[in-house]
Amino acid sequence: MDVWDNERFGRVTFENAFQGSEISSVHGYHIFEDITALYPQFQTDLMLSTGYGRVIRYGDFIDTFMPRLRNEYTEHFDYGDIALPIYPFMRMTNSLADNDKSVLIIAESNGLLQSTFLSLGFANLDMIYLIYEVTPDWLWYVLENNDYDYVIMVVSDVVLAQQSMEAFEQDRLFLGHPPY
């Protein structure tokens, strides 16, 4: 099964419905954009849990990652309606994956949405969210205690371009030193 086949995804378009996360920085609370939500039309069975093992959601893709899509009265989407909740560590388990691969994604906010779709291709997908002063502890713990087939770094070039070399050590992108 090719989970990445574009034809295997349904689409729902909402006009003047999306409110991105960055707009609040400039107080643009009444600025909305069109958004098309994609969702798999093939059978899925996913579980989303925190690094502490607490199950947050489970079910098919829509139930797990964008439950508001099932509400026929939905008129507006916030960024959080189509992305992972913000925790330093999230685990996505795909019981219908056609492989037993385990993947770690290390990402800033761009990865919150990308991880939802990447979870369709692997049996286990973990995500470490780059949060200032939290990431180093989680990162080294997760790497020491899990055997990943792949580790993927998802960091927007915009985030990198806005930082100076001096700022990285104090910034959320500084991953810390390995424990001794």
OpenMM code with the backbone's topology and positions (N, CA, C; nanometers):
from openmm import Vec3, app, unit

residues = "MET ASP VAL TRP ASP ASN GLU ARG PHE GLY ARG VAL THR PHE GLU ASN ALA PHE GLN GLY SER GLU ILE SER SER VAL HIS GLY TYR HIS ILE PHE GLU ASP ILE THR ALA LEU TYR PRO GLN PHE GLN THR ASP LEU MET LEU SER THR GLY TYR GLY ARG VAL ILE ARG TYR GLY ASP PHE ILE ASP THR PHE MET PRO ARG LEU ARG ASN GLU TYR THR GLU HIS PHE ASP TYR GLY ASP ILE ALA LEU PRO ILE TYR PRO PHE MET ARG MET THR ASN SER LEU ALA ASP ASN ASP LYS SER VAL LEU ILE ILE ALA GLU SER ASN GLY LEU LEU GLN SER THR PHE LEU SER LEU GLY PHE ALA ASN LEU ASP MET ILE TYR LEU ILE TYR GLU VAL THR PRO ASP TRP LEU TRP TYR VAL LEU GLU ASN ASN ASP TYR ASP TYR VAL ILE MET VAL VAL SER ASP VAL VAL LEU ALA GLN GLN SER MET GLU ALA PHE GLU GLN ASP ARG LEU PHE LEU GLY HIS PRO PRO TYR".split()
positions = [
    Vec3(0.0843, -0.1182, 0.0000),
    Vec3(0.0000, 0.0000, 0.0000),
    Vec3(0.0883, 0.1238, 0.0000),
    Vec3(0.0575, 0.2185, -0.0856),
    Vec3(0.1334, 0.3429, -0.0919),
    Vec3(0.0566, 0.4526, -0.0184),
    Vec3(0.0942, 0.4786, 0.1068),
    Vec3(0.0225, 0.5787, 0.1855),
    Vec3(0.0465, 0.7203, 0.1351),
    Vec3(0.1432, 0.7399, 0.0481),
    Vec3(0.1747, 0.8751, 0.0013),
    Vec3(0.1061, 0.9082, -0.1306),
    Vec3(0.0249, 0.8186, -0.1836),
    Vec3(-0.0447, 0.8425, -0.3095),
    Vec3(-0.1488, 0.9528, -0.2902),
    Vec3(-0.1317, 1.0605, -0.3626),
    Vec3(-0.2173, 1.1781, -0.3526),
    Vec3(-0.3655, 1.1448, -0.3735),
    Vec3(-0.3924, 1.0479, -0.4567),
    Vec3(-0.5307, 1.0112, -0.4883),
    Vec3(-0.6006, 0.9410, -0.3721),
    Vec3(-0.5268, 0.8991, -0.2720),
    Vec3(-0.5847, 0.8273, -0.1590),
    Vec3(-0.6254, 0.9201, -0.0439),
    Vec3(-0.6217, 1.0521, -0.0721),
    Vec3(-0.6572, 1.1504, 0.0304),
    Vec3(-0.7803, 1.2287, -0.0109),
    Vec3(-0.8696, 1.2480, 0.0852),
    Vec3(-0.9852, 1.3340, 0.0637),
    Vec3(-0.9499, 1.4762, 0.1017),
    Vec3(-1.0342, 1.5685, 0.0619),
    Vec3(-1.0104, 1.7105, 0.0879),
    Vec3(-1.1404, 1.7797, 0.1262),
    Vec3(-1.1303, 1.8693, 0.2225),
    Vec3(-1.2418, 1.9556, 0.2584),
    Vec3(-1.1855, 2.0974, 0.2628),
    Vec3(-1.2459, 2.1882, 0.1867),
    Vec3(-1.1990, 2.3266, 0.1838),
    Vec3(-1.2936, 2.4153, 0.2641),
    Vec3(-1.2351, 2.4953, 0.3501),
    Vec3(-1.3087, 2.5941, 0.4289),
    Vec3(-1.2603, 2.7319, 0.3852),
    Vec3(-1.3520, 2.8161, 0.3403),
    Vec3(-1.3146, 2.9512, 0.2961),
    Vec3(-1.3147, 3.0463, 0.4148),
    Vec3(-1.2154, 3.1339, 0.4172),
    Vec3(-1.1991, 3.2309, 0.5253),
    Vec3(-1.2113, 3.1654, 0.6623),
    Vec3(-1.1362, 3.0569, 0.6813),
    Vec3(-1.1535, 2.9766, 0.8018),
    Vec3(-1.0288, 2.9590, 0.8865),
    Vec3(-0.9090, 2.9777, 0.8312),
    Vec3(-0.7875, 2.9411, 0.9030),
    Vec3(-0.7234, 3.0608, 0.9716),
    Vec3(-0.6871, 3.0403, 1.0968),
    Vec3(-0.6156, 3.1399, 1.1759),
    Vec3(-0.4825, 3.0788, 1.2155),
    Vec3(-0.3730, 3.1215, 1.1539),
    Vec3(-0.2414, 3.0668, 1.1830),
    Vec3(-0.1901, 3.1095, 1.3189),
    Vec3(-0.0887, 3.0394, 1.3696),
    Vec3(-0.0382, 3.0670, 1.5043),
    Vec3(0.0374, 3.1988, 1.5136),
    Vec3(0.1025, 3.2409, 1.4062),
    Vec3(0.1857, 3.3616, 1.4132),
    Vec3(0.1057, 3.4910, 1.4057),
    Vec3(-0.0179, 3.4852, 1.3597),
    Vec3(-0.0966, 3.6069, 1.3421),
    Vec3(-0.1250, 3.6764, 1.4748),
    Vec3(-0.1309, 3.6002, 1.5835),
    Vec3(-0.1580, 3.6598, 1.7140),
    Vec3(-0.0454, 3.7531, 1.7577),
    Vec3(0.0748, 3.7330, 1.7042),
    Vec3(0.1884, 3.8200, 1.7391),
    Vec3(0.1657, 3.9633, 1.6946),
    Vec3(0.0870, 3.9814, 1.5897),
    Vec3(0.0594, 4.1169, 1.5394),
    Vec3(-0.0873, 4.1542, 1.5614),
    Vec3(-0.1546, 4.0798, 1.6481),
    Vec3(-0.2935, 4.1062, 1.6867),
    Vec3(-0.3887, 4.1054, 1.5680),
    Vec3(-0.3667, 4.0173, 1.4735),
    Vec3(-0.4538, 4.0064, 1.3567),
    Vec3(-0.5620, 3.9029, 1.3770),
    Vec3(-0.6380, 3.9160, 1.4826),
    Vec3(-0.7346, 3.8129, 1.5204),
    Vec3(-0.8533, 3.8000, 1.4250),
    Vec3(-0.8683, 3.8925, 1.3331),
    Vec3(-0.9820, 3.8858, 1.2409),
    Vec3(-0.9378, 3.8593, 1.0981),
    Vec3(-0.8158, 3.8117, 1.0823),
    Vec3(-0.7642, 3.7807, 0.9493),
    Vec3(-0.7703, 3.6301, 0.9303),
    Vec3(-0.8492, 3.5869, 0.8332),
    Vec3(-0.8653, 3.4444, 0.8087),
    Vec3(-0.8300, 3.4114, 0.6641),
    Vec3(-0.7759, 3.2940, 0.6438),
    Vec3(-0.7381, 3.2463, 0.5113),
    Vec3(-0.8189, 3.1213, 0.4778),
    Vec3(-0.8226, 3.0889, 0.3505),
    Vec3(-0.8831, 2.9620, 0.3087),
    Vec3(-0.7899, 2.8486, 0.3483),
    Vec3(-0.8477, 2.7341, 0.3789),
    Vec3(-0.7668, 2.6174, 0.4112),
    Vec3(-0.8338, 2.4921, 0.3533),
    Vec3(-0.7509, 2.4051, 0.3013),
    Vec3(-0.7985, 2.2747, 0.2560),
    Vec3(-0.7368, 2.1696, 0.3471),
    Vec3(-0.8225, 2.0980, 0.4172),
    Vec3(-0.7773, 1.9914, 0.5072),
    Vec3(-0.7702, 1.8611, 0.4297),
    Vec3(-0.6544, 1.7952, 0.4343),
    Vec3(-0.6370, 1.6644, 0.3706),
    Vec3(-0.6462, 1.5558, 0.4764),
    Vec3(-0.7063, 1.4444, 0.4375),
    Vec3(-0.7180, 1.3318, 0.5291),
    Vec3(-0.7152, 1.2027, 0.4470),
    Vec3(-0.6579, 1.0968, 0.5016),
    Vec3(-0.6508, 0.9704, 0.4269),
    Vec3(-0.7902, 0.9095, 0.4124),
    Vec3(-0.8150, 0.8526, 0.2947),
    Vec3(-0.9412, 0.7836, 0.2714),
    Vec3(-0.9259, 0.6326, 0.2902),
    Vec3(-0.8061, 0.5883, 0.3253),
    Vec3(-0.7844, 0.4478, 0.3545),
    Vec3(-0.7945, 0.4277, 0.5055),
    Vec3(-0.8097, 0.3034, 0.5464),
    Vec3(-0.8277, 0.2713, 0.6871),
    Vec3(-0.7015, 0.3024, 0.7670),
    Vec3(-0.7197, 0.3678, 0.8802),
    Vec3(-0.6092, 0.4004, 0.9704),
    Vec3(-0.6493, 0.3654, 1.1136),
    Vec3(-0.5516, 0.3360, 1.1958),
    Vec3(-0.5735, 0.3079, 1.3372),
    Vec3(-0.4517, 0.3612, 1.4117),
    Vec3(-0.4673, 0.4773, 1.4722),
    Vec3(-0.3550, 0.5488, 1.5326),
    Vec3(-0.3801, 0.5750, 1.6807),
    Vec3(-0.2700, 0.5903, 1.7542),
    Vec3(-0.2782, 0.6290, 1.8944),
    Vec3(-0.1748, 0.7385, 1.9184),
    Vec3(-0.2168, 0.8443, 1.9841),
    Vec3(-0.1307, 0.9571, 2.0165),
    Vec3(-0.1142, 0.9623, 2.1673),
    Vec3(0.0126, 0.9609, 2.2130),
    Vec3(0.0370, 0.9657, 2.3572),
    Vec3(0.1522, 1.0598, 2.3877),
    Vec3(0.1616, 1.1016, 2.5134),
    Vec3(0.2695, 1.1887, 2.5578),
    Vec3(0.3909, 1.1037, 2.5931),
    Vec3(0.5013, 1.1696, 2.6204),
    Vec3(0.6218, 1.0990, 2.6623),
    Vec3(0.6061, 1.0280, 2.7952),
    Vec3(0.5053, 1.0657, 2.8715),
    Vec3(0.4798, 1.0019, 3.0004),
    Vec3(0.3850, 0.8829, 2.9852),
    Vec3(0.3479, 0.8500, 2.8606),
    Vec3(0.2635, 0.7347, 2.8346),
    Vec3(0.1144, 0.7605, 2.8444),
    Vec3(0.0742, 0.8846, 2.8651),
    Vec3(-0.0688, 0.9173, 2.8739),
    Vec3(-0.1277, 0.9232, 2.7335),
    Vec3(-0.2280, 0.8411, 2.7064),
    Vec3(-0.2943, 0.8413, 2.5757),
    Vec3(-0.3826, 0.9656, 2.5666),
    Vec3(-0.3616, 1.0427, 2.4615),
    Vec3(-0.4388, 1.1652, 2.4417),
    Vec3(-0.5582, 1.1388, 2.3503),
    Vec3(-0.5323, 1.0708, 2.2384),
    Vec3(-0.6381, 1.0400, 2.1425),
    Vec3(-0.6050, 0.9110, 2.0702),
    Vec3(-0.7070, 0.8464, 2.0166),
    Vec3(-0.6852, 0.7274, 1.9351),
    Vec3(-0.8042, 0.7118, 1.8407),
    Vec3(-0.7841, 0.6323, 1.7381),
    Vec3(-0.8889, 0.6076, 1.6392),
    Vec3(-0.8319, 0.6233, 1.5002),
    Vec3(-0.9177, 0.6623, 1.4063),
    Vec3(-0.8675, 0.6849, 1.2711),
    Vec3(-0.7957, 0.8200, 1.2658),
    Vec3(-0.7447, 0.8559, 1.1490),
    Vec3(-0.6651, 0.9774, 1.1348),
    Vec3(-0.7418, 1.1013, 1.1791),
    Vec3(-0.8663, 1.1132, 1.1364),
    Vec3(-0.9451, 1.2315, 1.1711),
    Vec3(-0.9705, 1.2370, 1.3212),
    Vec3(-1.0095, 1.1265, 1.3816),
    Vec3(-1.0326, 1.1250, 1.5269),
    Vec3(-0.9066, 1.1624, 1.6040),
    Vec3(-0.7928, 1.1170, 1.5551),
    Vec3(-0.6672, 1.1375, 1.6272),
    Vec3(-0.6087, 1.2769, 1.6075),
    Vec3(-0.6128, 1.3282, 1.4846),
    Vec3(-0.5410, 1.4524, 1.4566),
    Vec3(-0.6271, 1.5740, 1.4223),
    Vec3(-0.7478, 1.5546, 1.3745),
    Vec3(-0.8298, 1.6713, 1.3419),
    Vec3(-0.9782, 1.6426, 1.3640),
    Vec3(-1.0171, 1.6158, 1.4883),
    Vec3(-1.1559, 1.5786, 1.5169),
    Vec3(-1.2585, 1.6843, 1.4772),
    Vec3(-1.2186, 1.8104, 1.4710),
    Vec3(-1.3142, 1.9145, 1.4320),
    Vec3(-1.3635, 1.8967, 1.2888),
    Vec3(-1.2926, 1.8193, 1.2098),
    Vec3(-1.3360, 1.7941, 1.0726),
    Vec3(-1.4680, 1.7178, 1.0692),
    Vec3(-1.4974, 1.6404, 1.1726),
    Vec3(-1.6221, 1.5637, 1.1791),
    Vec3(-1.7421, 1.6508, 1.2188),
    Vec3(-1.7157, 1.7690, 1.2701),
    Vec3(-1.8226, 1.8580, 1.3129),
    Vec3(-1.8728, 1.9372, 1.1927),
    Vec3(-1.9959, 1.9131, 1.1523),
    Vec3(-2.0499, 1.9794, 1.0331),
    Vec3(-2.0678, 2.1295, 1.0526),
    Vec3(-2.0606, 2.1779, 1.1769),
    Vec3(-2.0776, 2.3197, 1.2038),
    Vec3(-1.9448, 2.3947, 1.2151),
    Vec3(-1.8342, 2.3277, 1.1901),
    Vec3(-1.7039, 2.3922, 1.1984),
    Vec3(-1.6928, 2.5028, 1.0935),
    Vec3(-1.6633, 2.6221, 1.1387),
    Vec3(-1.6485, 2.7358, 1.0476),
    Vec3(-1.5067, 2.7906, 1.0465),
    Vec3(-1.4329, 2.7755, 1.1584),
    Vec3(-1.2971, 2.8278, 1.1668),
    Vec3(-1.2035, 2.7212, 1.2213),
    Vec3(-1.0812, 2.7237, 1.1720),
    Vec3(-0.9755, 2.6360, 1.2225),
    Vec3(-0.8694, 2.7227, 1.2879),
    Vec3(-0.8192, 2.6766, 1.4006),
    Vec3(-0.6991, 2.7349, 1.4594),
    Vec3(-0.5842, 2.6419, 1.4249),
    Vec3(-0.4638, 2.6890, 1.4437),
    Vec3(-0.3468, 2.6073, 1.4137),
    Vec3(-0.3532, 2.4748, 1.4887),
    Vec3(-0.3945, 2.4786, 1.6134),
    Vec3(-0.3991, 2.3589, 1.6959),
    Vec3(-0.5050, 2.2580, 1.6558),
    Vec3(-0.5963, 2.2969, 1.5683),
    Vec3(-0.7011, 2.2044, 1.5242),
    Vec3(-0.6515, 2.1027, 1.4224),
    Vec3(-0.5328, 2.1247, 1.3670),
    Vec3(-0.4821, 2.0334, 1.2646),
    Vec3(-0.3391, 1.9890, 1.2926),
    Vec3(-0.2931, 2.0083, 1.4126),
    Vec3(-0.1549, 1.9730, 1.4455),
    Vec3(-0.1512, 1.9004, 1.5795),
    Vec3(-0.0348, 1.8519, 1.6138),
    Vec3(-0.0157, 1.7874, 1.7439),
    Vec3(-0.0298, 1.8898, 1.8558),
    Vec3(-0.0772, 1.8486, 1.9721),
    Vec3(-0.0722, 1.9384, 2.0874),
    Vec3(0.0737, 1.9631, 2.1248),
    Vec3(0.0998, 2.0706, 2.1958),
    Vec3(0.2381, 2.1080, 2.2257),
    Vec3(0.2840, 2.0418, 2.3555),
    Vec3(0.3634, 1.9384, 2.3387),
    Vec3(0.4319, 1.8685, 2.4479),
    Vec3(0.5769, 1.8538, 2.4045),
    Vec3(0.6699, 1.8404, 2.4990),
    Vec3(0.8096, 1.8217, 2.4578),
    Vec3(0.8323, 1.6906, 2.3830),
    Vec3(0.7501, 1.5888, 2.4118),
    Vec3(0.7676, 1.4592, 2.3473),
    Vec3(0.6312, 1.3974, 2.3209),
    Vec3(0.6101, 1.3527, 2.1964),
    Vec3(0.4847, 1.2873, 2.1568),
    Vec3(0.5185, 1.1551, 2.0901),
    Vec3(0.4297, 1.0566, 2.1063),
    Vec3(0.4467, 0.9265, 2.0410),
    Vec3(0.3208, 0.8958, 1.9606),
    Vec3(0.3403, 0.8603, 1.8334),
    Vec3(0.2314, 0.8200, 1.7459),
    Vec3(0.2534, 0.6746, 1.7071),
    Vec3(0.1548, 0.5908, 1.7367),
    Vec3(0.1623, 0.4488, 1.7060),
    Vec3(0.0595, 0.4181, 1.5983),
    Vec3(0.1048, 0.3540, 1.4916),
    Vec3(0.0202, 0.3208, 1.3767),
    Vec3(0.0081, 0.1680, 1.3699),
    Vec3(-0.1031, 0.1146, 1.4200),
    Vec3(-0.1173, -0.0312, 1.4251),
    Vec3(-0.1409, -0.0936, 1.2881),
    Vec3(-0.1704, -0.0129, 1.1862),
    Vec3(-0.1935, -0.0657, 1.0519),
    Vec3(-0.0771, -0.0384, 0.9556),
    Vec3(0.0359, 0.0038, 1.0087),
    Vec3(0.1523, 0.0293, 0.9223),
    Vec3(0.1963, -0.0998, 0.8558),
    Vec3(0.2463, -0.0876, 0.7336),
    Vec3(0.2921, -0.2079, 0.6628),
    Vec3(0.4407, -0.2334, 0.6855),
    Vec3(0.4954, -0.1771, 0.7939),
    Vec3(0.6348, -0.1999, 0.8313),
    Vec3(0.6463, -0.1911, 0.9830),
    Vec3(0.7640, -0.2208, 1.0345),
    Vec3(0.7861, -0.2094, 1.1788),
    Vec3(0.8893, -0.1021, 1.2107),
    Vec3(0.8992, -0.0013, 1.1238),
    Vec3(0.9993, 0.1043, 1.1407),
    Vec3(0.9631, 0.1981, 1.2551),
    Vec3(1.0676, 0.2430, 1.3234),
    Vec3(1.0547, 0.3383, 1.4321),
    Vec3(1.1343, 0.4632, 1.3952),
    Vec3(1.0692, 0.5791, 1.4042),
    Vec3(1.1285, 0.7038, 1.3573),
    Vec3(1.1209, 0.8089, 1.4676),
    Vec3(1.2253, 0.8902, 1.4791),
    Vec3(1.2259, 1.0062, 1.5678),
    Vec3(1.2344, 1.1309, 1.4818),
    Vec3(1.1454, 1.2262, 1.5077),
    Vec3(1.1515, 1.3571, 1.4428),
    Vec3(1.1859, 1.4588, 1.5501),
    Vec3(1.2873, 1.5398, 1.5230),
    Vec3(1.3249, 1.6502, 1.6108),
    Vec3(1.2864, 1.7758, 1.5339),
    Vec3(1.1940, 1.8563, 1.5886),
    Vec3(1.1375, 1.9643, 1.5078),
    Vec3(1.0953, 2.0843, 1.5907),
    Vec3(1.0857, 2.1977, 1.5208),
    Vec3(1.0196, 2.3139, 1.5789),
    Vec3(0.8742, 2.3084, 1.5332),
    Vec3(0.7993, 2.4163, 1.5430),
    Vec3(0.6545, 2.4110, 1.5224),
    Vec3(0.6132, 2.3603, 1.3845),
    Vec3(0.6980, 2.3744, 1.2842),
    Vec3(0.6684, 2.3189, 1.1515),
    Vec3(0.6400, 2.1691, 1.1591),
    Vec3(0.7105, 2.0999, 1.2455),
    Vec3(0.6968, 1.9557, 1.2569),
    Vec3(0.5692, 1.9097, 1.3247),
    Vec3(0.4988, 2.0008, 1.3938),
    Vec3(0.3748, 1.9622, 1.4604),
    Vec3(0.2708, 1.9137, 1.3598),
    Vec3(0.2661, 1.9739, 1.2447),
    Vec3(0.1723, 1.9308, 1.1414),
    Vec3(0.2314, 1.8202, 1.0542),
    Vec3(0.3583, 1.8319, 1.0198),
    Vec3(0.4213, 1.7310, 0.9345),
    Vec3(0.4201, 1.5926, 0.9997),
    Vec3(0.4356, 1.5878, 1.1294),
    Vec3(0.4386, 1.4590, 1.1993),
    Vec3(0.3069, 1.3847, 1.1886),
    Vec3(0.1963, 1.4575, 1.1834),
    Vec3(0.0670, 1.3899, 1.1733),
    Vec3(0.0619, 1.3041, 1.0474),
    Vec3(0.1064, 1.3576, 0.9347),
    Vec3(0.1023, 1.2825, 0.8096),
    Vec3(0.2135, 1.1778, 0.8018),
    Vec3(0.3309, 1.2086, 0.8554),
    Vec3(0.4395, 1.1104, 0.8555),
    Vec3(0.4046, 0.9877, 0.9399),
    Vec3(0.3172, 1.0035, 1.0365),
    Vec3(0.2777, 0.8897, 1.1193),
    Vec3(0.2075, 0.7812, 1.0384),
    Vec3(0.1571, 0.8157, 0.9217),
    Vec3(0.0888, 0.7174, 0.8371),
    Vec3(0.1856, 0.6153, 0.7781),
    Vec3(0.3131, 0.6495, 0.7699),
    Vec3(0.4092, 0.5631, 0.7021),
    Vec3(0.4936, 0.4744, 0.7889),
    Vec3(0.4783, 0.4832, 0.9223),
    Vec3(0.5666, 0.4081, 1.0114),
    Vec3(0.4874, 0.3483, 1.1272),
    Vec3(0.5351, 0.2372, 1.1799),
    Vec3(0.4689, 0.1742, 1.2936),
    Vec3(0.4758, 0.2634, 1.4176),
    Vec3(0.5906, 0.3276, 1.4382),
    Vec3(0.6081, 0.4166, 1.5534),
    Vec3(0.6790, 0.5432, 1.5093),
    Vec3(0.6207, 0.6567, 1.5449),
    Vec3(0.6824, 0.7847, 1.5135),
    Vec3(0.6825, 0.8691, 1.6401),
    Vec3(0.8018, 0.9035, 1.6868),
    Vec3(0.8162, 0.9895, 1.8038),
    Vec3(0.8559, 1.1278, 1.7568),
    Vec3(0.8078, 1.2301, 1.8292),
    Vec3(0.8455, 1.3664, 1.7950),
    Vec3(0.8926, 1.4402, 1.9190),
    Vec3(1.0120, 1.4964, 1.9089),
    Vec3(1.0617, 1.5873, 2.0122),
    Vec3(1.0414, 1.7284, 1.9590),
    Vec3(0.9655, 1.8060, 2.0331),
    Vec3(0.9373, 1.9449, 1.9960),
    Vec3(1.0427, 2.0339, 2.0609),
    Vec3(1.1094, 2.1131, 1.9794),
    Vec3(1.2179, 2.1974, 2.0280),
    Vec3(1.1624, 2.3126, 2.1114),
    Vec3(1.1636, 2.2926, 2.2423),
    Vec3(1.1144, 2.3931, 2.3355),
    Vec3(1.2308, 2.4360, 2.4244),
    Vec3(1.2478, 2.5644, 2.4375),
    Vec3(1.3569, 2.6213, 2.5150),
    Vec3(1.3669, 2.5582, 2.6547),
    Vec3(1.4864, 2.5143, 2.6905),
    Vec3(1.5243, 2.4582, 2.8203),
    Vec3(1.4591, 2.3241, 2.8519),
    Vec3(1.3790, 2.2679, 2.7644),
    Vec3(1.3159, 2.1388, 2.7891),
    Vec3(1.3761, 2.0324, 2.6989),
    Vec3(1.4062, 2.0705, 2.5772),
    Vec3(1.4504, 1.9753, 2.4756),
    Vec3(1.5741, 1.8940, 2.5141),
    Vec3(1.6819, 1.9529, 2.5651),
    Vec3(1.8013, 1.8713, 2.5910),
    Vec3(1.7763, 1.7510, 2.6803),
    Vec3(1.6999, 1.7683, 2.7870),
    Vec3(1.6728, 1.6550, 2.8764),
    Vec3(1.5963, 1.5457, 2.8044),
    Vec3(1.4918, 1.5824, 2.7324),
    Vec3(1.4125, 1.4830, 2.6589),
    Vec3(1.4929, 1.4181, 2.5484),
    Vec3(1.5682, 1.4977, 2.4748),
    Vec3(1.6409, 1.4463, 2.3593),
    Vec3(1.7348, 1.3332, 2.3981),
    Vec3(1.8193, 1.3561, 2.4956),
    Vec3(1.9181, 1.2550, 2.5311),
    Vec3(1.8526, 1.1344, 2.5975),
    Vec3(1.7478, 1.1554, 2.6748),
    Vec3(1.6758, 1.0433, 2.7351),
    Vec3(1.6141, 0.9546, 2.6264),
    Vec3(1.5476, 1.0170, 2.5299),
    Vec3(1.4802, 0.9426, 2.4230),
    Vec3(1.5818, 0.8683, 2.3359),
    Vec3(1.6915, 0.9331, 2.3019),
    Vec3(1.7923, 0.8671, 2.2185),
    Vec3(1.8582, 0.7490, 2.2906),
    Vec3(1.8797, 0.7620, 2.4202),
    Vec3(1.9412, 0.6529, 2.4964),
    Vec3(1.8480, 0.5337, 2.5152),
    Vec3(1.7175, 0.5586, 2.5195),
    Vec3(1.6224, 0.4541, 2.5566),
    Vec3(1.5397, 0.3983, 2.4413),
    Vec3(1.5672, 0.4392, 2.3199),
    Vec3(1.4931, 0.3902, 2.2043),
    Vec3(1.5891, 0.3572, 2.0912),
    Vec3(1.5517, 0.2595, 2.0145),
    Vec3(1.6327, 0.2179, 1.8999),
    Vec3(1.5582, 0.2585, 1.7726),
    Vec3(1.5962, 0.3722, 1.7150),
    Vec3(1.5257, 0.4254, 1.5976),
    Vec3(1.5903, 0.3770, 1.4682),
    Vec3(1.5049, 0.3521, 1.3688),
    Vec3(1.5537, 0.3212, 1.2349),
    Vec3(1.5975, 0.4477, 1.1625),
    Vec3(1.5264, 0.5571, 1.1902),
    Vec3(1.5577, 0.6863, 1.1273),
    Vec3(1.5408, 0.7974, 1.2287),
    Vec3(1.6251, 0.9005, 1.2172),
    Vec3(1.6102, 1.0238, 1.2937),
    Vec3(1.6064, 1.1370, 1.1921),
    Vec3(1.5008, 1.2182, 1.1994),
    Vec3(1.4793, 1.3258, 1.1020),
    Vec3(1.4745, 1.4578, 1.1767),
    Vec3(1.5489, 1.5568, 1.1284),
    Vec3(1.5470, 1.6917, 1.1851),
    Vec3(1.4627, 1.7789, 1.0931),
    Vec3(1.3564, 1.8380, 1.1478),
    Vec3(1.2670, 1.9236, 1.0690),
    Vec3(1.2725, 2.0631, 1.1290),
    Vec3(1.3518, 2.1505, 1.0687),
    Vec3(1.3647, 2.2876, 1.1172),
    Vec3(1.3531, 2.3814, 0.9980),
    Vec3(1.2620, 2.4755, 1.0077),
    Vec3(1.2382, 2.5714, 0.9006),
    Vec3(1.3590, 2.6615, 0.8805),
    Vec3(1.3895, 2.6917, 0.7553),
    Vec3(1.5009, 2.7832, 0.7278),
    Vec3(1.4721, 2.9222, 0.7825),
    Vec3(1.3455, 2.9581, 0.7988),
    Vec3(1.3109, 3.0891, 0.8559),
    Vec3(1.3562, 3.0958, 1.0009),
    Vec3(1.3347, 2.9883, 1.0755),
    Vec3(1.3777, 2.9850, 1.2156),
    Vec3(1.5289, 2.9990, 1.2232),
    Vec3(1.6004, 2.9266, 1.1380),
    Vec3(1.7468, 2.9351, 1.1392),
    Vec3(1.7957, 3.0729, 1.0984),
    Vec3(1.7321, 3.1334, 0.9999),
    Vec3(1.7758, 3.2626, 0.9494),
    Vec3(1.7567, 3.3747, 1.0512),
    Vec3(1.6661, 3.3566, 1.1451),
    Vec3(1.6378, 3.4611, 1.2429),
    Vec3(1.7295, 3.4548, 1.3647),
    Vec3(1.8191, 3.3591, 1.3689),
    Vec3(1.9027, 3.3420, 1.4859),
    Vec3(2.0487, 3.3735, 1.4547),
    Vec3(2.1178, 3.4284, 1.5519),
    Vec3(2.2615, 3.4474, 1.5408),
    Vec3(2.3291, 3.3275, 1.6067),
    Vec3(2.4549, 3.3054, 1.5757),
    Vec3(2.5281, 3.1942, 1.6365),
    Vec3(2.5295, 3.2067, 1.7890),
    Vec3(2.5400, 3.3299, 1.8389),
    Vec3(2.5453, 3.3502, 1.9835),
    Vec3(2.4130, 3.3129, 2.0498),
    Vec3(2.3032, 3.3297, 1.9766),
    Vec3(2.1713, 3.3040, 2.0353),
    Vec3(2.1389, 3.1561, 2.0446),
    Vec3(2.2032, 3.0724, 1.9650),
    Vec3(2.1655, 2.9321, 1.9629),
    Vec3(2.1793, 2.8655, 2.0995),
    Vec3(2.2824, 2.9015, 2.1762),
    Vec3(2.3008, 2.8346, 2.3042),
    Vec3(2.1866, 2.8648, 2.4010),
    Vec3(2.1267, 2.9820, 2.3887),
    Vec3(2.0147, 3.0170, 2.4754),
    Vec3(1.8801, 2.9880, 2.4107),
    Vec3(1.8795, 2.9445, 2.2890),
    Vec3(1.7569, 2.9267, 2.2132),
    Vec3(1.7077, 2.7827, 2.2184),
    Vec3(1.5847, 2.7620, 2.1761),
    Vec3(1.5276, 2.6273, 2.1754),
    Vec3(1.5956, 2.5348, 2.0771),
    Vec3(1.6725, 2.5870, 1.9808),
    Vec3(1.7396, 2.5031, 1.8850),
    Vec3(1.8701, 2.4449, 1.9367),
    Vec3(1.9155, 2.4915, 2.0519),
    Vec3(2.0360, 2.4354, 2.1111),
    Vec3(1.9984, 2.3032, 2.1773),
    Vec3(2.0547, 2.1933, 2.1289),
    Vec3(2.0132, 2.0624, 2.1747),
    Vec3(2.0890, 2.0125, 2.2971),
    Vec3(2.1835, 2.0888, 2.3437),
    Vec3(2.2552, 2.0495, 2.4654),
    Vec3(2.3697, 1.9562, 2.4360),
    Vec3(2.4445, 1.9228, 2.5392),
    Vec3(2.5587, 1.8330, 2.5281),
    Vec3(2.5171, 1.6932, 2.5708),
    Vec3(2.5742, 1.5906, 2.5082),
    Vec3(2.5412, 1.4535, 2.5505),
    Vec3(2.5782, 1.4325, 2.6967),
    Vec3(2.4994, 1.3535, 2.7692),
    Vec3(2.5330, 1.3273, 2.9091),
    Vec3(2.6621, 1.2444, 2.9169),
    Vec3(2.7343, 1.2628, 3.0233),
    Vec3(2.8607, 1.1909, 3.0407),
    Vec3(2.8392, 1.0664, 3.1222),
] * unit.nanometer
topology = app.Topology()
chain = topology.addChain("A")
for resn in residues:
    res = topology.addResidue(resn, chain)
    for name in ("N", "CA", "C"):
        topology.addAtom(name, app.Element.getBySymbol(name[0]), res)
